[in-house]
Amino acid sequence: QVQLVESGGGLVQAGGSLRLSCAASGRTFSSYTMGWFRQAPGKEREFVAVIGWRGSATLYADSVKGRFTISRDNAKNTVSLQMSSLKPEDTAVYYCAARIGILFTRDPTPADFGSWGQGTQVTVSS
């Protein structure tokens, strides 16, 4: 099982940008589909973005499409989430997630992923 550690969260004004990173342990990182989820207070954890093992296949939640970009570097065992044009409703704890193999759904849920990081807080002020 892969271990995941997120970094890069913080406080930013609306319209600003942040870049989240997730470092993964293990030698088989390229075998994992990687994703980002977020959870706001009192709400369920929701899908944000996912990237396939090659990095060419990506999927985004409608709420972040055009503003967020997911990428990965298999040589460095990292996955990143570049967030731009941030809105107060983007405020949440952001989690990095991993699953072995291909993800065969266009509506990912937390149950589709077996490994999770501890989360990093993103707060967007208005």
C-alpha positions in Angstrom: 0.0 0.0 0.0 1.3 3.4 -0.9 1.8 6.1 1.7 0.7 9.7 0.8 1.7 13.0 2.2 0.1 16.3 1.0 1.5 19.8 1.3 0.9 23.2 -0.1 -2.4 24.2 1.6 -2.9 27.6 3.1 -5.0 30.8 3.2 -5.5 32.7 -0.1 -7.8 35.5 -1.2 -10.6 34.8 -3.7 -9.2 34.9 -7.2 -5.8 33.7 -6.1 -3.9 30.5 -6.7 -2.4 27.6 -4.8 -0.5 24.5 -5.7 -1.0 21.3 -3.7 1.5 18.5 -3.9 1.3 14.9 -2.8 4.4 12.8 -2.3 4.0 9.0 -2.5 6.2 6.3 -1.1 6.9 3.0 -2.8 8.4 1.8 -6.0 5.2 1.2 -8.0 3.8 4.7 -8.1 3.3 4.6 -11.8 0.8 1.7 -11.3 -1.6 3.9 -9.4 -4.4 6.1 -10.5 -4.1 9.2 -8.4 -6.9 11.5 -7.3 -7.7 14.6 -5.3 -10.8 14.9 -3.1 -12.0 17.6 -0.7 -14.2 17.8 2.3 -15.8 21.0 3.6 -17.1 21.2 7.2 -20.4 19.4 7.5 -20.2 18.0 4.0 -19.3 14.7 2.5 -15.9 14.1 0.8 -16.2 15.0 -2.8 -14.3 14.2 -6.0 -12.1 17.0 -7.4 -9.8 15.5 -10.0 -8.1 12.2 -11.1 -5.2 11.3 -13.3 -4.3 8.0 -14.9 -1.0 6.3 -14.5 0.5 7.7 -17.7 -0.6 11.2 -16.9 -2.5 11.6 -20.2 -6.0 10.8 -18.9 -7.5 13.3 -16.6 -11.0 13.9 -15.2 -12.4 16.9 -13.3 -15.4 17.7 -11.2 -17.6 20.3 -13.0 -17.1 22.7 -10.2 -13.3 23.0 -10.8 -13.1 22.4 -14.5 -11.1 25.1 -16.2 -9.7 26.3 -12.9 -7.8 23.3 -11.5 -5.1 21.2 -13.2 -3.9 17.8 -12.0 -0.5 16.5 -13.0 1.9 13.8 -12.0 5.6 13.1 -12.1 6.2 9.4 -12.0 10.0 9.9 -11.7 9.5 11.8 -8.5 6.5 9.9 -7.2 4.4 13.1 -6.9 1.0 14.3 -8.0 0.0 18.0 -8.0 -3.1 20.1 -8.1 -2.7 23.6 -9.5 -5.7 25.6 -8.3 -6.4 29.0 -9.9 -9.3 31.5 -9.7 -10.1 30.2 -6.3 -13.5 30.8 -4.8 -14.6 30.8 -1.1 -16.6 27.6 -1.9 -13.3 25.9 -2.6 -12.5 26.0 1.1 -12.0 22.5 2.4 -9.5 19.9 3.5 -8.0 18.5 0.3 -7.0 14.8 0.3 -4.7 13.0 -2.1 -5.8 9.4 -2.9 -4.5 6.4 -4.8 -5.8 3.3 -6.3 -4.0 0.5 -8.0 -4.9 0.1 -11.6 -7.3 1.8 -13.9 -10.4 3.7 -12.8 -13.4 2.7 -15.0 -15.8 5.4 -14.0 -16.4 9.0 -14.9 -18.0 9.6 -11.4 -15.2 8.7 -8.9 -16.1 8.3 -5.3 -13.9 7.9 -2.2 -14.8 4.2 -2.2 -12.9 3.8 -5.5 -9.6 4.7 -3.7 -7.7 2.6 -1.2 -5.0 4.9 0.1 -5.3 8.4 1.5 -3.2 11.1 2.8 -3.8 13.1 6.0 -5.2 16.1 4.1 -4.2 19.7 3.8 -6.4 22.7 4.6 -7.2 25.2 1.9 -9.0 28.4 3.0 -10.2 30.9 0.4 -11.3 34.3 1.9 -13.8 36.6 0.2 
